[in-house]
Amino acid sequence: MRRSGGAHGSDLRASFEDASTRFAIPIVFASDADLSAIAPEKVDAIPQETLAGLKSRLGADAILVGHLDWETNEPGWHAVWRLPLGAQDKSWEIAGVNFDAAFRNAIGGAAKRLRPMN
């Protein structure tokens, strides 16, 4: 999560942690230092090698990438999430929601896409 120490950083972290608990998926936040080389406007085009290195440093099973934008038309947050899985890059989005719902969508969507196919 970018700028976790900002004015709303603790609220955003809490929303993600609540979603994590709801779906029983542990989460690890990347530090600002881990993200310093990634320009926020380039978040949708982070190279696989960069994501693989971050995943390794964090000891994570997967990396969830995304961004939220406030939409005045809807109104609400528009979130685009991406779960890069090697050659497969699964993405999804949600719009017109509060950020709690956006983060539930992020974690729930990741859970759905990570579950083994039977």
Phi and psi restraints in degrees (range 20) as a CNS / XPLOR table:
assign (resid 1 and name C) (resid 2 and name N)
       (resid 2 and name CA) (resid 2 and name C) 1.0 -78.1 20.0 2
assign (resid 2 and name N) (resid 2 and name CA)
       (resid 2 and name C) (resid 3 and name N) 1.0 141.4 20.0 2
assign (resid 2 and name C) (resid 3 and name N)
       (resid 3 and name CA) (resid 3 and name C) 1.0 55.0 20.0 2
assign (resid 3 and name N) (resid 3 and name CA)
       (resid 3 and name C) (resid 4 and name N) 1.0 49.3 20.0 2
assign (resid 3 and name C) (resid 4 and name N)
       (resid 4 and name CA) (resid 4 and name C) 1.0 -64.4 20.0 2
assign (resid 4 and name N) (resid 4 and name CA)
       (resid 4 and name C) (resid 5 and name N) 1.0 -20.9 20.0 2
assign (resid 4 and name C) (resid 5 and name N)
       (resid 5 and name CA) (resid 5 and name C) 1.0 -90.8 20.0 2
assign (resid 5 and name N) (resid 5 and name CA)
       (resid 5 and name C) (resid 6 and name N) 1.0 2.6 20.0 2
assign (resid 5 and name C) (resid 6 and name N)
       (resid 6 and name CA) (resid 6 and name C) 1.0 -69.6 20.0 2
assign (resid 6 and name N) (resid 6 and name CA)
       (resid 6 and name C) (resid 7 and name N) 1.0 -177.0 20.0 2
assign (resid 6 and name C) (resid 7 and name N)
       (resid 7 and name CA) (resid 7 and name C) 1.0 -57.3 20.0 2
assign (resid 7 and name N) (resid 7 and name CA)
       (resid 7 and name C) (resid 8 and name N) 1.0 -36.4 20.0 2
assign (resid 7 and name C) (resid 8 and name N)
       (resid 8 and name CA) (resid 8 and name C) 1.0 -108.4 20.0 2
assign (resid 8 and name N) (resid 8 and name CA)
       (resid 8 and name C) (resid 9 and name N) 1.0 7.6 20.0 2
assign (resid 8 and name C) (resid 9 and name N)
       (resid 9 and name CA) (resid 9 and name C) 1.0 -56.7 20.0 2
assign (resid 9 and name N) (resid 9 and name CA)
       (resid 9 and name C) (resid 10 and name N) 1.0 -44.4 20.0 2
assign (resid 9 and name C) (resid 10 and name N)
       (resid 10 and name CA) (resid 10 and name C) 1.0 -68.9 20.0 2
assign (resid 10 and name N) (resid 10 and name CA)
       (resid 10 and name C) (resid 11 and name N) 1.0 -35.5 20.0 2
assign (resid 10 and name C) (resid 11 and name N)
       (resid 11 and name CA) (resid 11 and name C) 1.0 -65.3 20.0 2
assign (resid 11 and name N) (resid 11 and name CA)
       (resid 11 and name C) (resid 12 and name N) 1.0 -42.5 20.0 2
assign (resid 11 and name C) (resid 12 and name N)
       (resid 12 and name CA) (resid 12 and name C) 1.0 -65.5 20.0 2
assign (resid 12 and name N) (resid 12 and name CA)
       (resid 12 and name C) (resid 13 and name N) 1.0 -44.1 20.0 2
assign (resid 12 and name C) (resid 13 and name N)
       (resid 13 and name CA) (resid 13 and name C) 1.0 -59.5 20.0 2
assign (resid 13 and name N) (resid 13 and name CA)
       (resid 13 and name C) (resid 14 and name N) 1.0 -43.9 20.0 2
assign (resid 13 and name C) (resid 14 and name N)
       (resid 14 and name CA) (resid 14 and name C) 1.0 -61.6 20.0 2
assign (resid 14 and name N) (resid 14 and name CA)
       (resid 14 and name C) (resid 15 and name N) 1.0 -40.2 20.0 2
assign (resid 14 and name C) (resid 15 and name N)
       (resid 15 and name CA) (resid 15 and name C) 1.0 -63.2 20.0 2
assign (resid 15 and name N) (resid 15 and name CA)
       (resid 15 and name C) (resid 16 and name N) 1.0 -43.6 20.0 2
assign (resid 15 and name C) (resid 16 and name N)
       (resid 16 and name CA) (resid 16 and name C) 1.0 -63.8 20.0 2
assign (resid 16 and name N) (resid 16 and name CA)
       (resid 16 and name C) (resid 17 and name N) 1.0 -42.4 20.0 2
assign (resid 16 and name C) (resid 17 and name N)
       (resid 17 and name CA) (resid 17 and name C) 1.0 -65.0 20.0 2
assign (resid 17 and name N) (resid 17 and name CA)
       (resid 17 and name C) (resid 18 and name N) 1.0 -38.9 20.0 2
assign (resid 17 and name C) (resid 18 and name N)
       (resid 18 and name CA) (resid 18 and name C) 1.0 -61.5 20.0 2
assign (resid 18 and name N) (resid 18 and name CA)
       (resid 18 and name C) (resid 19 and name N) 1.0 -43.4 20.0 2
assign (resid 18 and name C) (resid 19 and name N)
       (resid 19 and name CA) (resid 19 and name C) 1.0 -65.0 20.0 2
assign (resid 19 and name N) (resid 19 and name CA)
       (resid 19 and name C) (resid 20 and name N) 1.0 -39.2 20.0 2
assign (resid 19 and name C) (resid 20 and name N)
       (resid 20 and name CA) (resid 20 and name C) 1.0 -59.4 20.0 2
assign (resid 20 and name N) (resid 20 and name CA)
       (resid 20 and name C) (resid 21 and name N) 1.0 -45.2 20.0 2
assign (resid 20 and name C) (resid 21 and name N)
       (resid 21 and name CA) (resid 21 and name C) 1.0 -64.9 20.0 2
assign (resid 21 and name N) (resid 21 and name CA)
       (resid 21 and name C) (resid 22 and name N) 1.0 -43.3 20.0 2
assign (resid 21 and name C) (resid 22 and name N)
       (resid 22 and name CA) (resid 22 and name C) 1.0 -58.8 20.0 2
assign (resid 22 and name N) (resid 22 and name CA)
       (resid 22 and name C) (resid 23 and name N) 1.0 -40.4 20.0 2
assign (resid 22 and name C) (resid 23 and name N)
       (resid 23 and name CA) (resid 23 and name C) 1.0 -98.5 20.0 2
assign (resid 23 and name N) (resid 23 and name CA)
       (resid 23 and name C) (resid 24 and name N) 1.0 2.9 20.0 2
assign (resid 23 and name C) (resid 24 and name N)
       (resid 24 and name CA) (resid 24 and name C) 1.0 55.1 20.0 2
assign (resid 24 and name N) (resid 24 and name CA)
       (resid 24 and name C) (resid 25 and name N) 1.0 43.4 20.0 2
assign (resid 24 and name C) (resid 25 and name N)
       (resid 25 and name CA) (resid 25 and name C) 1.0 -120.5 20.0 2
assign (resid 25 and name N) (resid 25 and name CA)
       (resid 25 and name C) (resid 26 and name N) 1.0 114.9 20.0 2
assign (resid 25 and name C) (resid 26 and name N)
       (resid 26 and name CA) (resid 26 and name C) 1.0 -67.7 20.0 2
assign (resid 26 and name N) (resid 26 and name CA)
       (resid 26 and name C) (resid 27 and name N) 1.0 146.0 20.0 2
assign (resid 26 and name C) (resid 27 and name N)
       (resid 27 and name CA) (resid 27 and name C) 1.0 -127.3 20.0 2
assign (resid 27 and name N) (resid 27 and name CA)
       (resid 27 and name C) (resid 28 and name N) 1.0 153.7 20.0 2
assign (resid 27 and name C) (resid 28 and name N)
       (resid 28 and name CA) (resid 28 and name C) 1.0 -130.6 20.0 2
assign (resid 28 and name N) (resid 28 and name CA)
       (resid 28 and name C) (resid 29 and name N) 1.0 130.8 20.0 2
assign (resid 28 and name C) (resid 29 and name N)
       (resid 29 and name CA) (resid 29 and name C) 1.0 -91.8 20.0 2
assign (resid 29 and name N) (resid 29 and name CA)
       (resid 29 and name C) (resid 30 and name N) 1.0 134.1 20.0 2
assign (resid 29 and name C) (resid 30 and name N)
       (resid 30 and name CA) (resid 30 and name C) 1.0 -70.9 20.0 2
assign (resid 30 and name N) (resid 30 and name CA)
       (resid 30 and name C) (resid 31 and name N) 1.0 144.6 20.0 2
assign (resid 30 and name C) (resid 31 and name N)
       (resid 31 and name CA) (resid 31 and name C) 1.0 -80.4 20.0 2
assign (resid 31 and name N) (resid 31 and name CA)
       (resid 31 and name C) (resid 32 and name N) 1.0 164.6 20.0 2
assign (resid 31 and name C) (resid 32 and name N)
       (resid 32 and name CA) (resid 32 and name C) 1.0 -59.9 20.0 2
assign (resid 32 and name N) (resid 32 and name CA)
       (resid 32 and name C) (resid 33 and name N) 1.0 -34.0 20.0 2
assign (resid 32 and name C) (resid 33 and name N)
       (resid 33 and name CA) (resid 33 and name C) 1.0 -64.5 20.0 2
assign (resid 33 and name N) (resid 33 and name CA)
       (resid 33 and name C) (resid 34 and name N) 1.0 -40.1 20.0 2
assign (resid 33 and name C) (resid 34 and name N)
       (resid 34 and name CA) (resid 34 and name C) 1.0 -62.9 20.0 2
assign (resid 34 and name N) (resid 34 and name CA)
       (resid 34 and name C) (resid 35 and name N) 1.0 -30.7 20.0 2
assign (resid 34 and name C) (resid 35 and name N)
       (resid 35 and name CA) (resid 35 and name C) 1.0 -99.0 20.0 2
assign (resid 35 and name N) (resid 35 and name CA)
       (resid 35 and name C) (resid 36 and name N) 1.0 -1.0 20.0 2
assign (resid 35 and name C) (resid 36 and name N)
       (resid 36 and name CA) (resid 36 and name C) 1.0 -59.9 20.0 2
assign (resid 36 and name N) (resid 36 and name CA)
       (resid 36 and name C) (resid 37 and name N) 1.0 -29.3 20.0 2
assign (resid 36 and name C) (resid 37 and name N)
       (resid 37 and name CA) (resid 37 and name C) 1.0 -86.2 20.0 2
assign (resid 37 and name N) (resid 37 and name CA)
       (resid 37 and name C) (resid 38 and name N) 1.0 -2.2 20.0 2
assign (resid 37 and name C) (resid 38 and name N)
       (resid 38 and name CA) (resid 38 and name C) 1.0 -105.4 20.0 2
assign (resid 38 and name N) (resid 38 and name CA)
       (resid 38 and name C) (resid 39 and name N) 1.0 115.0 20.0 2
assign (resid 38 and name C) (resid 39 and name N)
       (resid 39 and name CA) (resid 39 and name C) 1.0 -71.9 20.0 2
assign (resid 39 and name N) (resid 39 and name CA)
       (resid 39 and name C) (resid 40 and name N) 1.0 131.2 20.0 2
assign (resid 39 and name C) (resid 40 and name N)
       (resid 40 and name CA) (resid 40 and name C) 1.0 -53.4 20.0 2
assign (resid 40 and name N) (resid 40 and name CA)
       (resid 40 and name C) (resid 41 and name N) 1.0 -36.2 20.0 2
assign (resid 40 and name C) (resid 41 and name N)
       (resid 41 and name CA) (resid 41 and name C) 1.0 -74.1 20.0 2
assign (resid 41 and name N) (resid 41 and name CA)
       (resid 41 and name C) (resid 42 and name N) 1.0 -8.7 20.0 2
assign (resid 41 and name C) (resid 42 and name N)
       (resid 42 and name CA) (resid 42 and name C) 1.0 -105.7 20.0 2
assign (resid 42 and name N) (resid 42 and name CA)
       (resid 42 and name C) (resid 43 and name N) 1.0 11.0 20.0 2
assign (resid 42 and name C) (resid 43 and name N)
       (resid 43 and name CA) (resid 43 and name C) 1.0 -59.5 20.0 2
assign (resid 43 and name N) (resid 43 and name CA)
       (resid 43 and name C) (resid 44 and name N) 1.0 -28.7 20.0 2
assign (resid 43 and name C) (resid 44 and name N)
       (resid 44 and name CA) (resid 44 and name C) 1.0 -79.0 20.0 2
assign (resid 44 and name N) (resid 44 and name CA)
       (resid 44 and name C) (resid 45 and name N) 1.0 -7.4 20.0 2
assign (resid 44 and name C) (resid 45 and name N)
       (resid 45 and name CA) (resid 45 and name C) 1.0 -126.5 20.0 2
assign (resid 45 and name N) (resid 45 and name CA)
       (resid 45 and name C) (resid 46 and name N) 1.0 31.4 20.0 2
assign (resid 45 and name C) (resid 46 and name N)
       (resid 46 and name CA) (resid 46 and name C) 1.0 -68.3 20.0 2
assign (resid 46 and name N) (resid 46 and name CA)
       (resid 46 and name C) (resid 47 and name N) 1.0 127.0 20.0 2
assign (resid 46 and name C) (resid 47 and name N)
       (resid 47 and name CA) (resid 47 and name C) 1.0 -62.9 20.0 2
assign (resid 47 and name N) (resid 47 and name CA)
       (resid 47 and name C) (resid 48 and name N) 1.0 148.7 20.0 2
assign (resid 47 and name C) (resid 48 and name N)
       (resid 48 and name CA) (resid 48 and name C) 1.0 -54.8 20.0 2
assign (resid 48 and name N) (resid 48 and name CA)
       (resid 48 and name C) (resid 49 and name N) 1.0 -38.8 20.0 2
assign (resid 48 and name C) (resid 49 and name N)
       (resid 49 and name CA) (resid 49 and name C) 1.0 -62.8 20.0 2
assign (resid 49 and name N) (resid 49 and name CA)
       (resid 49 and name C) (resid 50 and name N) 1.0 -40.5 20.0 2
assign (resid 49 and name C) (resid 50 and name N)
       (resid 50 and name CA) (resid 50 and name C) 1.0 -64.4 20.0 2
assign (resid 50 and name N) (resid 50 and name CA)
       (resid 50 and name C) (resid 51 and name N) 1.0 -44.5 20.0 2
assign (resid 50 and name C) (resid 51 and name N)
       (resid 51 and name CA) (resid 51 and name C) 1.0 -65.2 20.0 2
assign (resid 51 and name N) (resid 51 and name CA)
       (resid 51 and name C) (resid 52 and name N) 1.0 -40.3 20.0 2
assign (resid 51 and name C) (resid 52 and name N)
       (resid 52 and name CA) (resid 52 and name C) 1.0 -63.5 20.0 2
assign (resid 52 and name N) (resid 52 and name CA)
       (resid 52 and name C) (resid 53 and name N) 1.0 -40.9 20.0 2
assign (resid 52 and name C) (resid 53 and name N)
       (resid 53 and name CA) (resid 53 and name C) 1.0 -64.6 20.0 2
assign (resid 53 and name N) (resid 53 and name CA)
       (resid 53 and name C) (resid 54 and name N) 1.0 -42.7 20.0 2
assign (resid 53 and name C) (resid 54 and name N)
       (resid 54 and name CA) (resid 54 and name C) 1.0 -64.6 20.0 2
assign (resid 54 and name N) (resid 54 and name CA)
       (resid 54 and name C) (resid 55 and name N) 1.0 -44.0 20.0 2
assign (resid 54 and name C) (resid 55 and name N)
       (resid 55 and name CA) (resid 55 and name C) 1.0 -58.2 20.0 2
assign (resid 55 and name N) (resid 55 and name CA)
       (resid 55 and name C) (resid 56 and name N) 1.0 -43.3 20.0 2
assign (resid 55 and name C) (resid 56 and name N)
       (resid 56 and name CA) (resid 56 and name C) 1.0 -65.4 20.0 2
assign (resid 56 and name N) (resid 56 and name CA)
       (resid 56 and name C) (resid 57 and name N) 1.0 -47.2 20.0 2
assign (resid 56 and name C) (resid 57 and name N)
       (resid 57 and name CA) (resid 57 and name C) 1.0 -60.3 20.0 2
assign (resid 57 and name N) (resid 57 and name CA)
       (resid 57 and name C) (resid 58 and name N) 1.0 -37.0 20.0 2
assign (resid 57 and name C) (resid 58 and name N)
       (resid 58 and name CA) (resid 58 and name C) 1.0 -83.0 20.0 2
assign (resid 58 and name N) (resid 58 and name CA)
       (resid 58 and name C) (resid 59 and name N) 1.0 -14.2 20.0 2
assign (resid 58 and name C) (resid 59 and name N)
       (resid 59 and name CA) (resid 59 and name C) 1.0 67.6 20.0 2
assign (resid 59 and name N) (resid 59 and name CA)
       (resid 59 and name C) (resid 60 and name N) 1.0 32.8 20.0 2
assign (resid 59 and name C) (resid 60 and name N)
       (resid 60 and name CA) (resid 60 and name C) 1.0 -93.4 20.0 2
assign (resid 60 and name N) (resid 60 and name CA)
       (resid 60 and name C) (resid 61 and name N) 1.0 155.5 20.0 2
assign (resid 60 and name C) (resid 61 and name N)
       (resid 61 and name CA) (resid 61 and name C) 1.0 -83.4 20.0 2
assign (resid 61 and name N) (resid 61 and name CA)
       (resid 61 and name C) (resid 62 and name N) 1.0 -27.4 20.0 2
assign (resid 61 and name C) (resid 62 and name N)
       (resid 62 and name CA) (resid 62 and name C) 1.0 -154.3 20.0 2
assign (resid 62 and name N) (resid 62 and name CA)
       (resid 62 and name C) (resid 63 and name N) 1.0 160.6 20.0 2
assign (resid 62 and name C) (resid 63 and name N)
       (resid 63 and name CA) (resid 63 and name C) 1.0 -118.1 20.0 2
assign (resid 63 and name N) (resid 63 and name CA)
       (resid 63 and name C) (resid 64 and name N) 1.0 129.2 20.0 2
assign (resid 63 and name C) (resid 64 and name N)
       (resid 64 and name CA) (resid 64 and name C) 1.0 -106.0 20.0 2
assign (resid 64 and name N) (resid 64 and name CA)
       (resid 64 and name C) (resid 65 and name N) 1.0 125.0 20.0 2
assign (resid 64 and name C) (resid 65 and name N)
       (resid 65 and name CA) (resid 65 and name C) 1.0 -117.5 20.0 2
assign (resid 65 and name N) (resid 65 and name CA)
       (resid 65 and name C) (resid 66 and name N) 1.0 141.9 20.0 2
assign (resid 65 and name C) (resid 66 and name N)
       (resid 66 and name CA) (resid 66 and name C) 1.0 -173.2 20.0 2
assign (resid 66 and name N) (resid 66 and name CA)
       (resid 66 and name C) (resid 67 and name N) 1.0 175.3 20.0 2
assign (resid 66 and name C) (resid 67 and name N)
       (resid 67 and name CA) (resid 67 and name C) 1.0 -149.8 20.0 2
assign (resid 67 and name N) (resid 67 and name CA)
       (resid 67 and name C) (resid 68 and name N) 1.0 152.4 20.0 2
assign (resid 67 and name C) (resid 68 and name N)
       (resid 68 and name CA) (resid 68 and name C) 1.0 -119.4 20.0 2
assign (resid 68 and name N) (resid 68 and name CA)
       (resid 68 and name C) (resid 69 and name N) 1.0 139.7 20.0 2
assign (resid 68 and name C) (resid 69 and name N)
       (resid 69 and name CA) (resid 69 and name C) 1.0 -131.9 20.0 2
assign (resid 69 and name N) (resid 69 and name CA)
       (resid 69 and name C) (resid 70 and name N) 1.0 138.5 20.0 2
assign (resid 69 and name C) (resid 70 and name N)
       (resid 70 and name CA) (resid 70 and name C) 1.0 -79.4 20.0 2
assign (resid 70 and name N) (resid 70 and name CA)
       (resid 70 and name C) (resid 71 and name N) 1.0 129.2 20.0 2
assign (resid 70 and name C) (resid 71 and name N)
       (resid 71 and name CA) (resid 71 and name C) 1.0 -111.5 20.0 2
assign (resid 71 and name N) (resid 71 and name CA)
       (resid 71 and name C) (resid 72 and name N) 1.0 122.5 20.0 2
assign (resid 71 and name C) (resid 72 and name N)
       (resid 72 and name CA) (resid 72 and name C) 1.0 -81.8 20.0 2
assign (resid 72 and name N) (resid 72 and name CA)
       (resid 72 and name C) (resid 73 and name N) 1.0 -22.9 20.0 2
assign (resid 72 and name C) (resid 73 and name N)
       (resid 73 and name CA) (resid 73 and name C) 1.0 -68.0 20.0 2
assign (resid 73 and name N) (resid 73 and name CA)
       (resid 73 and name C) (resid 74 and name N) 1.0 -37.6 20.0 2
assign (resid 73 and name C) (resid 74 and name N)
       (resid 74 and name CA) (resid 74 and name C) 1.0 -76.4 20.0 2
assign (resid 74 and name N) (resid 74 and name CA)
       (resid 74 and name C) (resid 75 and name N) 1.0 -40.3 20.0 2
assign (resid 74 and name C) (resid 75 and name N)
       (resid 75 and name CA) (resid 75 and name C) 1.0 -78.0 20.0 2
assign (resid 75 and name N) (resid 75 and name CA)
       (resid 75 and name C) (resid 76 and name N) 1.0 160.2 20.0 2
assign (resid 75 and name C) (resid 76 and name N)
       (resid 76 and name CA) (resid 76 and name C) 1.0 143.5 20.0 2
assign (resid 76 and name N) (resid 76 and name CA)
       (resid 76 and name C) (resid 77 and name N) 1.0 -176.2 20.0 2
assign (resid 76 and name C) (resid 77 and name N)
       (resid 77 and name CA) (resid 77 and name C) 1.0 -84.2 20.0 2
assign (resid 77 and name N) (resid 77 and name CA)
       (resid 77 and name C) (resid 78 and name N) 1.0 141.9 20.0 2
assign (resid 77 and name C) (resid 78 and name N)
       (resid 78 and name CA) (resid 78 and name C) 1.0 -112.8 20.0 2
assign (resid 78 and name N) (resid 78 and name CA)
       (resid 78 and name C) (resid 79 and name N) 1.0 118.1 20.0 2
assign (resid 78 and name C) (resid 79 and name N)
       (resid 79 and name CA) (resid 79 and name C) 1.0 -116.4 20.0 2
assign (resid 79 and name N) (resid 79 and name CA)
       (resid 79 and name C) (resid 80 and name N) 1.0 137.3 20.0 2
assign (resid 79 and name C) (resid 80 and name N)
       (resid 80 and name CA) (resid 80 and name C) 1.0 -120.6 20.0 2
assign (resid 80 and name N) (resid 80 and name CA)
       (resid 80 and name C) (resid 81 and name N) 1.0 124.0 20.0 2
assign (resid 80 and name C) (resid 81 and name N)
       (resid 81 and name CA) (resid 81 and name C) 1.0 -116.8 20.0 2
assign (resid 81 and name N) (resid 81 and name CA)
       (resid 81 and name C) (resid 82 and name N) 1.0 149.5 20.0 2
assign (resid 81 and name C) (resid 82 and name N)
       (resid 82 and name CA) (resid 82 and name C) 1.0 -141.0 20.0 2
assign (resid 82 and name N) (resid 82 and name CA)
       (resid 82 and name C) (resid 83 and name N) 1.0 133.2 20.0 2
assign (resid 82 and name C) (resid 83 and name N)
       (resid 83 and name CA) (resid 83 and name C) 1.0 -121.1 20.0 2
assign (resid 83 and name N) (resid 83 and name CA)
       (resid 83 and name C) (resid 84 and name N) 1.0 89.3 20.0 2
assign (resid 83 and name C) (resid 84 and name N)
       (resid 84 and name CA) (resid 84 and name C) 1.0 -69.7 20.0 2
assign (resid 84 and name N) (resid 84 and name CA)
       (resid 84 and name C) (resid 85 and name N) 1.0 118.2 20.0 2
assign (resid 84 and name C) (resid 85 and name N)
       (resid 85 and name CA) (resid 85 and name C) 1.0 -122.2 20.0 2
assign (resid 85 and name N) (resid 85 and name CA)
       (resid 85 and name C) (resid 86 and name N) 1.0 76.0 20.0 2
assign (resid 85 and name C) (resid 86 and name N)
       (resid 86 and name CA) (resid 86 and name C) 1.0 62.3 20.0 2
assign (resid 86 and name N) (resid 86 and name CA)
       (resid 86 and name C) (resid 87 and name N) 1.0 -125.9 20.0 2
assign (resid 86 and name C) (resid 87 and name N)
       (resid 87 and name CA) (resid 87 and name C) 1.0 -70.3 20.0 2
assign (resid 87 and name N) (resid 87 and name CA)
       (resid 87 and name C) (resid 88 and name N) 1.0 -23.4 20.0 2
assign (resid 87 and name C) (resid 88 and name N)
       (resid 88 and name CA) (resid 88 and name C) 1.0 -90.4 20.0 2
assign (resid 88 and name N) (resid 88 and name CA)
       (resid 88 and name C) (resid 89 and name N) 1.0 131.9 20.0 2
assign (resid 88 and name C) (resid 89 and name N)
       (resid 89 and name CA) (resid 89 and name C) 1.0 -126.1 20.0 2
assign (resid 89 and name N) (resid 89 and name CA)
       (resid 89 and name C) (resid 90 and name N) 1.0 98.7 20.0 2
assign (resid 89 and name C) (resid 90 and name N)
       (resid 90 and name CA) (resid 90 and name C) 1.0 -93.1 20.0 2
assign (resid 90 and name N) (resid 90 and name CA)
       (resid 90 and name C) (resid 91 and name N) 1.0 131.4 20.0 2
assign (resid 90 and name C) (resid 91 and name N)
       (resid 91 and name CA) (resid 91 and name C) 1.0 -133.8 20.0 2
assign (resid 91 and name N) (resid 91 and name CA)
       (resid 91 and name C) (resid 92 and name N) 1.0 158.9 20.0 2
assign (resid 91 and name C) (resid 92 and name N)
       (resid 92 and name CA) (resid 92 and name C) 1.0 -158.7 20.0 2
assign (resid 92 and name N) (resid 92 and name CA)
       (resid 92 and name C) (resid 93 and name N) 1.0 168.5 20.0 2
assign (resid 92 and name C) (resid 93 and name N)
       (resid 93 and name CA) (resid 93 and name C) 1.0 -149.4 20.0 2
assign (resid 93 and name N) (resid 93 and name CA)
       (resid 93 and name C) (resid 94 and name N) 1.0 165.2 20.0 2
assign (resid 93 and name C) (resid 94 and name N)
       (resid 94 and name CA) (resid 94 and name C) 1.0 -146.3 20.0 2
assign (resid 94 and name N) (resid 94 and name CA)
       (resid 94 and name C) (resid 95 and name N) 1.0 150.2 20.0 2
assign (resid 94 and name C) (resid 95 and name N)
       (resid 95 and name CA) (resid 95 and name C) 1.0 -142.0 20.0 2
assign (resid 95 and name N) (resid 95 and name CA)
       (resid 95 and name C) (resid 96 and name N) 1.0 157.7 20.0 2
assign (resid 95 and name C) (resid 96 and name N)
       (resid 96 and name CA) (resid 96 and name C) 1.0 72.2 20.0 2
assign (resid 96 and name N) (resid 96 and name CA)
       (resid 96 and name C) (resid 97 and name N) 1.0 31.0 20.0 2
assign (resid 96 and name C) (resid 97 and name N)
       (resid 97 and name CA) (resid 97 and name C) 1.0 -125.0 20.0 2
assign (resid 97 and name N) (resid 97 and name CA)
       (resid 97 and name C) (resid 98 and name N) 1.0 166.0 20.0 2
assign (resid 97 and name C) (resid 98 and name N)
       (resid 98 and name CA) (resid 98 and name C) 1.0 -80.6 20.0 2
assign (resid 98 and name N) (resid 98 and name CA)
       (resid 98 and name C) (resid 99 and name N) 1.0 169.4 20.0 2
assign (resid 98 and name C) (resid 99 and name N)
       (resid 99 and name CA) (resid 99 and name C) 1.0 -71.5 20.0 2
assign (resid 99 and name N) (resid 99 and name CA)
       (resid 99 and name C) (resid 100 and name N) 1.0 -23.2 20.0 2
assign (resid 99 and name C) (resid 100 and name N)
       (resid 100 and name CA) (resid 100 and name C) 1.0 -61.8 20.0 2
assign (resid 100 and name N) (resid 100 and name CA)
       (resid 100 and name C) (resid 101 and name N) 1.0 -46.0 20.0 2
assign (resid 100 and name C) (resid 101 and name N)
       (resid 101 and name CA) (resid 101 and name C) 1.0 -65.7 20.0 2
assign (resid 101 and name N) (resid 101 and name CA)
       (resid 101 and name C) (resid 102 and name N) 1.0 -37.1 20.0 2
assign (resid 101 and name C) (resid 102 and name N)
       (resid 102 and name CA) (resid 102 and name C) 1.0 -62.0 20.0 2
assign (resid 102 and name N) (resid 102 and name CA)
       (resid 102 and name C) (resid 103 and name N) 1.0 -41.5 20.0 2
assign (resid 102 and name C) (resid 103 and name N)
       (resid 103 and name CA) (resid 103 and name C) 1.0 -76.0 20.0 2
assign (resid 103 and name N) (resid 103 and name CA)
       (resid 103 and name C) (resid 104 and name N) 1.0 -32.5 20.0 2
assign (resid 103 and name C) (resid 104 and name N)
       (resid 104 and name CA) (resid 104 and name C) 1.0 -62.3 20.0 2
assign (resid 104 and name N) (resid 104 and name CA)
       (resid 104 and name C) (resid 105 and name N) 1.0 -39.4 20.0 2
assign (resid 104 and name C) (resid 105 and name N)
       (resid 105 and name CA) (resid 105 and name C) 1.0 -64.1 20.0 2
assign (resid 105 and name N) (resid 105 and name CA)
       (resid 105 and name C) (resid 106 and name N) 1.0 -37.6 20.0 2
assign (resid 105 and name C) (resid 106 and name N)
       (resid 106 and name CA) (resid 106 and name C) 1.0 -63.7 20.0 2
assign (resid 106 and name N) (resid 106 and name CA)
       (resid 106 and name C) (resid 107 and name N) 1.0 -52.6 20.0 2
assign (resid 106 and name C) (resid 107 and name N)
       (resid 107 and name CA) (resid 107 and name C) 1.0 -71.1 20.0 2
assign (resid 107 and name N) (resid 107 and name CA)
       (resid 107 and name C) (resid 108 and name N) 1.0 -42.5 20.0 2
assign (resid 107 and name C) (resid 108 and name N)
       (resid 108 and name CA) (resid 108 and name C) 1.0 -63.8 20.0 2
assign (resid 108 and name N) (resid 108 and name CA)
       (resid 108 and name C) (resid 109 and name N) 1.0 -40.7 20.0 2
assign (resid 108 and name C) (resid 109 and name N)
       (resid 109 and name CA) (resid 109 and name C) 1.0 -65.2 20.0 2
assign (resid 109 and name N) (resid 109 and name CA)
       (resid 109 and name C) (resid 110 and name N) 1.0 -39.3 20.0 2
assign (resid 109 and name C) (resid 110 and name N)
       (resid 110 and name CA) (resid 110 and name C) 1.0 -64.8 20.0 2
assign (resid 110 and name N) (resid 110 and name CA)
       (resid 110 and name C) (resid 111 and name N) 1.0 -43.8 20.0 2
assign (resid 110 and name C) (resid 111 and name N)
       (resid 111 and name CA) (resid 111 and name C) 1.0 -58.4 20.0 2
assign (resid 111 and name N) (resid 111 and name CA)
       (resid 111 and name C) (resid 112 and name N) 1.0 -44.5 20.0 2
assign (resid 111 and name C) (resid 112 and name N)
       (resid 112 and name CA) (resid 112 and name C) 1.0 -61.8 20.0 2
assign (resid 112 and name N) (resid 112 and name CA)
       (resid 112 and name C) (resid 113 and name N) 1.0 -41.4 20.0 2
assign (resid 112 and name C) (resid 113 and name N)
       (resid 113 and name CA) (resid 113 and name C) 1.0 -81.2 20.0 2
assign (resid 113 and name N) (resid 113 and name CA)
       (resid 113 and name C) (resid 114 and name N) 1.0 -21.3 20.0 2
assign (resid 113 and name C) (resid 114 and name N)
       (resid 114 and name CA) (resid 114 and name C) 1.0 -89.9 20.0 2
assign (resid 114 and name N) (resid 114 and name CA)
       (resid 114 and name C) (resid 115 and name N) 1.0 -19.4 20.0 2
assign (resid 114 and name C) (resid 115 and name N)
       (resid 115 and name CA) (resid 115 and name C) 1.0 -64.7 20.0 2
assign (resid 115 and name N) (resid 115 and name CA)
       (resid 115 and name C) (resid 116 and name N) 1.0 141.4 20.0 2
assign (resid 115 and name C) (resid 116 and name N)
       (resid 116 and name CA) (resid 116 and name C) 1.0 -65.7 20.0 2
assign (resid 116 and name N) (resid 116 and name CA)
       (resid 116 and name C) (resid 117 and name N) 1.0 140.4 20.0 2
assign (resid 116 and name C) (resid 117 and name N)
       (resid 117 and name CA) (resid 117 and name C) 1.0 -79.5 20.0 2
assign (resid 117 and name N) (resid 117 and name CA)
       (resid 117 and name C) (resid 118 and name N) 1.0 132.5 20.0 2
